Amino acid sequence: MTSSAVHNILFIELLGGIGDVLIALSAIQALARSHSQAQMTVLTLPPGGKLLESDPLITCVVYADRNNPRKSVEKLLASQNFDLIVSDTNYDGIEQVIQQSGALHCVTNLWREPPTNQLVSDRFIQILLAEKVIHRQAIAKIYLQLPLLKQQRAQAALCHYPRPLVFLIPDAGMSIKRWNPINFITLGKALRQAYGATLLIPVGADVEQATTIADGIGNNAYIFPRGELVDLAAALACASLIIAADTGPARIAAALNIPTIALFGPSWYGRYRQLQPHINLQGYPQCPERNPSNFTEQSCWYSGICPLQQRWENCVDDISPLDVFAAAESFLGVWGE
């Protein structure tokens, strides 16, 4: 598909997770680079879309109604004409709406035939190459552009904390992905003792969880108050290390080139891992219930209960604090000398 034929591009990302936006970003940026004269619009959901508003490659971010995303797609397509539409979303008949839009080219199933150990983001790129809607030279490592003022405010707010500054992120959208708070407490104490680390625990959906962890660690551990997503991203950009489950904040940190240790449980690190030098730890890799192609089909995903008779509540807890501490040493060793 020649760039001269493409004037308006629409990328539809309505899966709902912050991490989903980051996974799609490599495809979005490759499309924009491949058609540098075109207008790039992204239809997505808050709060993840807020991370895209400062991206110089994106012309416009449009927010869908979370309660009726299909209607939002229909409304946007009725109001604007697009030459190229790419979507990672095909539930609720959205794929059919796109196909009937009259766009010159539509790519509506980026999840087709996923290989077990190929990164989802790489699979998206591979499909777009096969569809001839991006150029190979337009493929690059993703970058996350944050507003300068947000960065400056975060730096001013965090500059007085002793280094290393480590964010422990216990929250996750699904309970089955959360690492036990006792593990975070044990790890936090060990990092403080070995490296004199300052531990910041962002408040997510569960205020009590973050408070319990900070109180359990004691000295040098502080709550990071809940606020706007971009403010959290700016704070993460100031960190020495991020430790989190396979969640949006882990992907934000990695996209900002902040050393990240991601803890995987029901999701398969072969498809969702962060690239080196970041470290990915997989809980119970031999799980017979795991479906690497679609972990949402596993019985544990929505129930939040592991069906196996094991010593832990979920397979993330198969990763011990000692395992994570050993991984952290490669990033924090300079502070232990």
Sequence and secondary structure as in RCSB ss.txt:
>XXXX:A:sequence
MTSSAVHNILFIELLGGIGDVLIALSAIQALARSHSQAQMTVLTLPPGGKLLESDPLITCVVYADRNNPRKSVEK
LLASQNFDLIVSDTNYDGIEQVIQQSGALHCVTNLWREPPTNQLVSDRFIQILLAEKVIHRQAIAKIYLQLPLLK
QQRAQAALCHYPRPLVFLIPDAGMSIKRWNPINFITLGKALRQAYGATLLIPVGADVEQATTIADGIGNNAYIFP
RGELVDLAAALACASLIIAADTGPARIAAALNIPTIALFGPSWYGRYRQLQPHINLQGYPQCPERNPSNFTEQSC
WYSGICPLQQRWENCVDDISPLDVFAAAESFLGVWGE
>XXXX:A:secstr
  GGG SEEEEE  S  HHHHHHHHHHHHHHHHHTTTSEEEEEE TTGGGGGTT TT SEEEE  TT HHHHHHH
HHHH   SEEEES  GGGHHHHHHTS  SEEE  TTSS  TTS HHHHHHHHHHHTT S GGG         HHH
HHHHHHHHTTS SSEEEEE   SSGGG   HHHHHHHHHHHHHHH  EEEEE  S HHHHHHHHHHH TTEEEE 
   HHHHHHHHTT SEEEEESSHHHHHHHHTT  EEEEESSS HHHH   TTSEEEESSTT TT  TT GGGSHH
HHH    S  SSSSGGGGS HHHHHHHHHHHHGGGG 
